[in-house]
Amino acid sequence: MIGSHTFWGWAALSALLALPLRAETVTVFAAASLKTALDEIAERYEAEEGARILRTYAGSSVLARQIAQGAPADIYLAANSAWMDHLEAKGAIRAETRRDVVSNTLVLIAREAPDIPDLGQPEAWLGAERLAVALVDAVPAGIYAKAALTSLGIWDEVAPAVVQTDNARAALALVASGAVGFGIVYASDARAEPRVRAIHGIPAALHPPIRYPAALTARARADGAAAFLDHLSGPGARAVFDRWGFLPPGPAAPPAP
């Protein structure tokens, strides 16, 4: 006869085995412009692999500073190489895991679609309107935008009309809401917001290449972090990035006007 203690011991063990294993959490700090695509990729990965992908989005500069100060991120995805270089120099990422995941282009956006034959003549299209861009001295999208406007020789002319935001998605939101007339954001941002239109492409030759590097942080603890980082370079993630307007890693081709 099985004793009552033995019976209840087996019952407890059976109940424990019937419970789902606790999902491993991988914490990702990512540039705000990645949100729409990365949310979709992460949700699919969670459903297929049983992991939990915790995402935090902000400007690349903000996230890099937080990681340098010890924030518990497993993976960092930036919108330019400079902030990843900054963390690498501080020993805050695992350099051997670093790779470019996607690239992007810039576009001029508005709620309407005015005819802009020459981007280099802002008096013909900007007028009394304001121009939203991310922080031009810290956030990659703003750095790229200022570089492009400087290359066109019009930065000094448009600077008084520029409204700077914490990240590219914040600039997108200002245009989408009608708070400002124009914005310069990534092509992927414009695709993610139905209330705006990409009215003019900004040639890639006018600014440094827009690449999104990713790496494990030096503090990465989640065993699944390396697997998810590899997944971001795989065909499944690539298809999602493509659909949301990102380009393969490498030099971006100039967009059509």
Contacts in CASP RR format, 6 or more apart in sequence:
PFRMAT RR
TARGET T0000
AUTHOR 0000-0000-0000
METHOD contacts of the structure
MODEL  1
MIGSHTFWGWAALSALLALPLRAETVTVFAAASLKTALDEIAERYEAEEG
ARILRTYAGSSVLARQIAQGAPADIYLAANSAWMDHLEAKGAIRAETRRD
VVSNTLVLIAREAPDIPDLGQPEAWLGAERLAVALVDAVPAGIYAKAALT
SLGIWDEVAPAVVQTDNARAALALVASGAVGFGIVYASDARAEPRVRAIH
GIPAALHPPIRYPAALTARARADGAAAFLDHLSGPGARAVFDRWGFLPPG
PAAPPAP
23 46 0 8 1.000
23 50 0 8 1.000
23 51 0 8 1.000
23 52 0 8 1.000
24 50 0 8 1.000
24 51 0 8 1.000
24 52 0 8 1.000
24 222 0 8 1.000
24 223 0 8 1.000
24 224 0 8 1.000
25 51 0 8 1.000
25 52 0 8 1.000
25 53 0 8 1.000
25 54 0 8 1.000
25 222 0 8 1.000
26 51 0 8 1.000
26 52 0 8 1.000
26 53 0 8 1.000
26 54 0 8 1.000
26 74 0 8 1.000
26 75 0 8 1.000
26 222 0 8 1.000
26 224 0 8 1.000
26 225 0 8 1.000
26 228 0 8 1.000
27 54 0 8 1.000
27 56 0 8 1.000
27 72 0 8 1.000
27 73 0 8 1.000
27 74 0 8 1.000
27 75 0 8 1.000
27 222 0 8 1.000
28 38 0 8 1.000
28 42 0 8 1.000
28 53 0 8 1.000
28 54 0 8 1.000
28 55 0 8 1.000
28 56 0 8 1.000
28 73 0 8 1.000
28 74 0 8 1.000
28 75 0 8 1.000
28 76 0 8 1.000
28 77 0 8 1.000
28 228 0 8 1.000
29 56 0 8 1.000
29 58 0 8 1.000
29 63 0 8 1.000
29 66 0 8 1.000
29 67 0 8 1.000
29 71 0 8 1.000
29 73 0 8 1.000
29 75 0 8 1.000
29 76 0 8 1.000
29 77 0 8 1.000
30 38 0 8 1.000
30 55 0 8 1.000
30 56 0 8 1.000
30 57 0 8 1.000
30 63 0 8 1.000
30 75 0 8 1.000
30 76 0 8 1.000
30 77 0 8 1.000
31 57 0 8 1.000
31 58 0 8 1.000
31 59 0 8 1.000
31 60 0 8 1.000
31 63 0 8 1.000
31 77 0 8 1.000
31 78 0 8 1.000
31 79 0 8 1.000
31 140 0 8 1.000
31 167 0 8 1.000
31 168 0 8 1.000
31 212 0 8 1.000
32 57 0 8 1.000
32 58 0 8 1.000
32 59 0 8 1.000
32 167 0 8 1.000
32 168 0 8 1.000
32 169 0 8 1.000
32 170 0 8 1.000
33 79 0 8 1.000
33 104 0 8 1.000
33 141 0 8 1.000
33 167 0 8 1.000
33 168 0 8 1.000
33 169 0 8 1.000
33 185 0 8 1.000
33 186 0 8 1.000
33 188 0 8 1.000
33 189 0 8 1.000
34 57 0 8 1.000
34 77 0 8 1.000
34 79 0 8 1.000
34 212 0 8 1.000
35 55 0 8 1.000
35 57 0 8 1.000
35 169 0 8 1.000
35 192 0 8 1.000
36 188 0 8 1.000
36 192 0 8 1.000
36 244 0 8 1.000
37 188 0 8 1.000
37 240 0 8 1.000
37 241 0 8 1.000
37 243 0 8 1.000
37 244 0 8 1.000
37 246 0 8 1.000
38 55 0 8 1.000
38 77 0 8 1.000
39 55 0 8 1.000
40 240 0 8 1.000
40 244 0 8 1.000
41 231 0 8 1.000
41 232 0 8 1.000
41 236 0 8 1.000
41 237 0 8 1.000
41 240 0 8 1.000
41 241 0 8 1.000
42 53 0 8 1.000
42 55 0 8 1.000
44 240 0 8 1.000
45 51 0 8 1.000
45 53 0 8 1.000
45 228 0 8 1.000
45 231 0 8 1.000
46 52 0 8 1.000
46 53 0 8 1.000
49 227 0 8 1.000
51 224 0 8 1.000
51 227 0 8 1.000
51 228 0 8 1.000
53 228 0 8 1.000
56 63 0 8 1.000
56 73 0 8 1.000
57 167 0 8 1.000
57 169 0 8 1.000
58 166 0 8 1.000
58 167 0 8 1.000
59 79 0 8 1.000
59 134 0 8 1.000
59 139 0 8 1.000
59 140 0 8 1.000
59 166 0 8 1.000
59 167 0 8 1.000
59 168 0 8 1.000
60 78 0 8 1.000
60 79 0 8 1.000
60 80 0 8 1.000
60 83 0 8 1.000
60 139 0 8 1.000
60 140 0 8 1.000
61 83 0 8 1.000
61 135 0 8 1.000
61 138 0 8 1.000
61 139 0 8 1.000
61 140 0 8 1.000
62 166 0 8 1.000
62 167 0 8 1.000
63 71 0 8 1.000
63 73 0 8 1.000
63 76 0 8 1.000
63 78 0 8 1.000
63 83 0 8 1.000
64 76 0 8 1.000
64 78 0 8 1.000
64 83 0 8 1.000
64 84 0 8 1.000
64 86 0 8 1.000
64 87 0 8 1.000
66 73 0 8 1.000
67 73 0 8 1.000
67 76 0 8 1.000
67 87 0 8 1.000
67 92 0 8 1.000
67 93 0 8 1.000
67 217 0 8 1.000
67 219 0 8 1.000
68 86 0 8 1.000
68 87 0 8 1.000
68 90 0 8 1.000
68 92 0 8 1.000
70 92 0 8 1.000
70 219 0 8 1.000
72 219 0 8 1.000
72 221 0 8 1.000
73 217 0 8 1.000
73 219 0 8 1.000
73 220 0 8 1.000
74 216 0 8 1.000
74 217 0 8 1.000
74 219 0 8 1.000
74 220 0 8 1.000
74 221 0 8 1.000
74 222 0 8 1.000
74 225 0 8 1.000
75 214 0 8 1.000
75 215 0 8 1.000
75 216 0 8 1.000
75 217 0 8 1.000
75 220 0 8 1.000
75 225 0 8 1.000
75 228 0 8 1.000
75 229 0 8 1.000
76 84 0 8 1.000
76 87 0 8 1.000
76 93 0 8 1.000
76 214 0 8 1.000
76 215 0 8 1.000
76 217 0 8 1.000
77 101 0 8 1.000
77 212 0 8 1.000
77 213 0 8 1.000
77 214 0 8 1.000
77 232 0 8 1.000
78 84 0 8 1.000
78 140 0 8 1.000
78 212 0 8 1.000
78 213 0 8 1.000
78 214 0 8 1.000
79 104 0 8 1.000
79 139 0 8 1.000
79 140 0 8 1.000
79 141 0 8 1.000
79 168 0 8 1.000
79 186 0 8 1.000
79 210 0 8 1.000
79 212 0 8 1.000
80 140 0 8 1.000
80 143 0 8 1.000
80 144 0 8 1.000
80 208 0 8 1.000
80 210 0 8 1.000
80 211 0 8 1.000
80 212 0 8 1.000
80 213 0 8 1.000
81 211 0 8 1.000
81 213 0 8 1.000
82 140 0 8 1.000
82 143 0 8 1.000
83 140 0 8 1.000
84 93 0 8 1.000
84 98 0 8 1.000
84 213 0 8 1.000
84 215 0 8 1.000
87 93 0 8 1.000
87 215 0 8 1.000
87 217 0 8 1.000
88 95 0 8 1.000
88 98 0 8 1.000
88 215 0 8 1.000
91 218 0 8 1.000
92 217 0 8 1.000
92 218 0 8 1.000
92 219 0 8 1.000
93 215 0 8 1.000
93 216 0 8 1.000
93 217 0 8 1.000
93 218 0 8 1.000
94 215 0 8 1.000
94 216 0 8 1.000
94 217 0 8 1.000
94 218 0 8 1.000
94 220 0 8 1.000
95 215 0 8 1.000
97 215 0 8 1.000
97 216 0 8 1.000
97 226 0 8 1.000
97 229 0 8 1.000
98 213 0 8 1.000
98 214 0 8 1.000
98 215 0 8 1.000
99 213 0 8 1.000
99 214 0 8 1.000
99 215 0 8 1.000
99 233 0 8 1.000
99 249 0 8 1.000
100 211 0 8 1.000
100 212 0 8 1.000
100 213 0 8 1.000
100 214 0 8 1.000
100 249 0 8 1.000
100 250 0 8 1.000
101 212 0 8 1.000
101 213 0 8 1.000
101 214 0 8 1.000
101 232 0 8 1.000
101 233 0 8 1.000
101 237 0 8 1.000
101 241 0 8 1.000
101 249 0 8 1.000
102 211 0 8 1.000
102 212 0 8 1.000
102 241 0 8 1.000
102 246 0 8 1.000
102 247 0 8 1.000
102 248 0 8 1.000
102 249 0 8 1.000
103 209 0 8 1.000
103 210 0 8 1.000
103 211 0 8 1.000
103 212 0 8 1.000
103 246 0 8 1.000
103 247 0 8 1.000
103 248 0 8 1.000
103 249 0 8 1.000
103 250 0 8 1.000
103 251 0 8 1.000
103 252 0 8 1.000
104 186 0 8 1.000
104 187 0 8 1.000
104 188 0 8 1.000
104 210 0 8 1.000
104 212 0 8 1.000
104 245 0 8 1.000
104 246 0 8 1.000
104 247 0 8 1.000
104 252 0 8 1.000
105 186 0 8 1.000
105 187 0 8 1.000
105 201 0 8 1.000
105 202 0 8 1.000
105 204 0 8 1.000
105 210 0 8 1.000
105 247 0 8 1.000
105 252 0 8 1.000
105 253 0 8 1.000
105 254 0 8 1.000
105 255 0 8 1.000
106 141 0 8 1.000
106 144 0 8 1.000
106 145 0 8 1.000
106 148 0 8 1.000
106 184 0 8 1.000
106 185 0 8 1.000
106 186 0 8 1.000
106 187 0 8 1.000
106 201 0 8 1.000
106 202 0 8 1.000
106 207 0 8 1.000
106 210 0 8 1.000
107 184 0 8 1.000
107 185 0 8 1.000
107 186 0 8 1.000
107 187 0 8 1.000
107 190 0 8 1.000
107 198 0 8 1.000
107 199 0 8 1.000
107 200 0 8 1.000
107 201 0 8 1.000
107 202 0 8 1.000
107 255 0 8 1.000
108 116 0 8 1.000
108 119 0 8 1.000
108 182 0 8 1.000
108 183 0 8 1.000
108 184 0 8 1.000
108 198 0 8 1.000
108 199 0 8 1.000
108 200 0 8 1.000
108 201 0 8 1.000
108 202 0 8 1.000
109 172 0 8 1.000
109 175 0 8 1.000
109 182 0 8 1.000
109 183 0 8 1.000
109 184 0 8 1.000
109 185 0 8 1.000
109 189 0 8 1.000
109 190 0 8 1.000
109 196 0 8 1.000
109 197 0 8 1.000
109 198 0 8 1.000
109 199 0 8 1.000
110 175 0 8 1.000
110 181 0 8 1.000
110 182 0 8 1.000
110 183 0 8 1.000
110 196 0 8 1.000
110 197 0 8 1.000
110 199 0 8 1.000
111 175 0 8 1.000
111 176 0 8 1.000
111 178 0 8 1.000
111 181 0 8 1.000
111 195 0 8 1.000
111 196 0 8 1.000
111 197 0 8 1.000
112 197 0 8 1.000
113 197 0 8 1.000
113 199 0 8 1.000
114 125 0 8 1.000
114 199 0 8 1.000
116 124 0 8 1.000
116 125 0 8 1.000
116 199 0 8 1.000
116 200 0 8 1.000
117 124 0 8 1.000
118 124 0 8 1.000
119 125 0 8 1.000
119 152 0 8 1.000
119 200 0 8 1.000
119 201 0 8 1.000
119 202 0 8 1.000
119 257 0 8 1.000
120 152 0 8 1.000
120 153 0 8 1.000
120 154 0 8 1.000
122 154 0 8 1.000
122 157 0 8 1.000
122 158 0 8 1.000
123 157 0 8 1.000
125 182 0 8 1.000
126 158 0 8 1.000
126 161 0 8 1.000
126 182 0 8 1.000
127 161 0 8 1.000
129 161 0 8 1.000
129 180 0 8 1.000
129 181 0 8 1.000
129 182 0 8 1.000
130 161 0 8 1.000
130 162 0 8 1.000
130 163 0 8 1.000
130 180 0 8 1.000
130 181 0 8 1.000
130 182 0 8 1.000
131 158 0 8 1.000
131 161 0 8 1.000
131 162 0 8 1.000
131 163 0 8 1.000
131 180 0 8 1.000
131 181 0 8 1.000
131 182 0 8 1.000
131 183 0 8 1.000
131 184 0 8 1.000
132 162 0 8 1.000
132 163 0 8 1.000
132 165 0 8 1.000
132 170 0 8 1.000
132 171 0 8 1.000
132 172 0 8 1.000
132 174 0 8 1.000
132 175 0 8 1.000
132 179 0 8 1.000
132 180 0 8 1.000
132 181 0 8 1.000
132 182 0 8 1.000
132 183 0 8 1.000
132 184 0 8 1.000
133 141 0 8 1.000
133 142 0 8 1.000
133 145 0 8 1.000
133 146 0 8 1.000
133 162 0 8 1.000
133 163 0 8 1.000
133 164 0 8 1.000
133 165 0 8 1.000
133 171 0 8 1.000
133 183 0 8 1.000
133 184 0 8 1.000
133 185 0 8 1.000
134 140 0 8 1.000
134 141 0 8 1.000
134 142 0 8 1.000
134 145 0 8 1.000
134 164 0 8 1.000
134 165 0 8 1.000
134 166 0 8 1.000
134 167 0 8 1.000
134 168 0 8 1.000
134 170 0 8 1.000
134 171 0 8 1.000
134 185 0 8 1.000
135 142 0 8 1.000
135 164 0 8 1.000
135 165 0 8 1.000
135 166 0 8 1.000
135 167 0 8 1.000
136 142 0 8 1.000
136 143 0 8 1.000
136 145 0 8 1.000
136 146 0 8 1.000
136 162 0 8 1.000
136 164 0 8 1.000
137 143 0 8 1.000
139 166 0 8 1.000
139 167 0 8 1.000
139 168 0 8 1.000
140 210 0 8 1.000
141 167 0 8 1.000
141 168 0 8 1.000
141 171 0 8 1.000
141 184 0 8 1.000
141 185 0 8 1.000
141 186 0 8 1.000
142 164 0 8 1.000
142 168 0 8 1.000
142 184 0 8 1.000
143 208 0 8 1.000
144 207 0 8 1.000
144 208 0 8 1.000
144 210 0 8 1.000
145 184 0 8 1.000
145 207 0 8 1.000
146 155 0 8 1.000
147 206 0 8 1.000
147 207 0 8 1.000
147 208 0 8 1.000
148 184 0 8 1.000
148 202 0 8 1.000
148 203 0 8 1.000
148 206 0 8 1.000
148 207 0 8 1.000
149 155 0 8 1.000
149 158 0 8 1.000
149 184 0 8 1.000
151 205 0 8 1.000
151 206 0 8 1.000
151 207 0 8 1.000
152 206 0 8 1.000
163 171 0 8 1.000
163 174 0 8 1.000
163 180 0 8 1.000
165 171 0 8 1.000
165 174 0 8 1.000
168 185 0 8 1.000
168 186 0 8 1.000
168 189 0 8 1.000
169 189 0 8 1.000
171 183 0 8 1.000
171 184 0 8 1.000
171 185 0 8 1.000
172 183 0 8 1.000
172 185 0 8 1.000
172 189 0 8 1.000
172 190 0 8 1.000
172 192 0 8 1.000
172 193 0 8 1.000
172 196 0 8 1.000
173 193 0 8 1.000
174 180 0 8 1.000
174 183 0 8 1.000
175 181 0 8 1.000
175 182 0 8 1.000
175 183 0 8 1.000
175 185 0 8 1.000
175 196 0 8 1.000
176 193 0 8 1.000
176 195 0 8 1.000
176 196 0 8 1.000
177 195 0 8 1.000
184 202 0 8 1.000
186 210 0 8 1.000
187 198 0 8 1.000
187 201 0 8 1.000
187 245 0 8 1.000
187 255 0 8 1.000
188 244 0 8 1.000
188 245 0 8 1.000
188 246 0 8 1.000
190 196 0 8 1.000
190 197 0 8 1.000
190 198 0 8 1.000
191 198 0 8 1.000
191 244 0 8 1.000
191 245 0 8 1.000
192 244 0 8 1.000
200 257 0 8 1.000
201 255 0 8 1.000
201 256 0 8 1.000
201 257 0 8 1.000
202 255 0 8 1.000
203 254 0 8 1.000
203 255 0 8 1.000
204 210 0 8 1.000
204 251 0 8 1.000
204 252 0 8 1.000
204 253 0 8 1.000
204 254 0 8 1.000
204 255 0 8 1.000
205 254 0 8 1.000
209 250 0 8 1.000
209 251 0 8 1.000
209 252 0 8 1.000
210 252 0 8 1.000
211 249 0 8 1.000
211 250 0 8 1.000
212 246 0 8 1.000
212 249 0 8 1.000
214 229 0 8 1.000
214 232 0 8 1.000
215 229 0 8 1.000
216 225 0 8 1.000
216 226 0 8 1.000
216 229 0 8 1.000
220 226 0 8 1.000
231 237 0 8 1.000
238 248 0 8 1.000
247 253 0 8 1.000
END
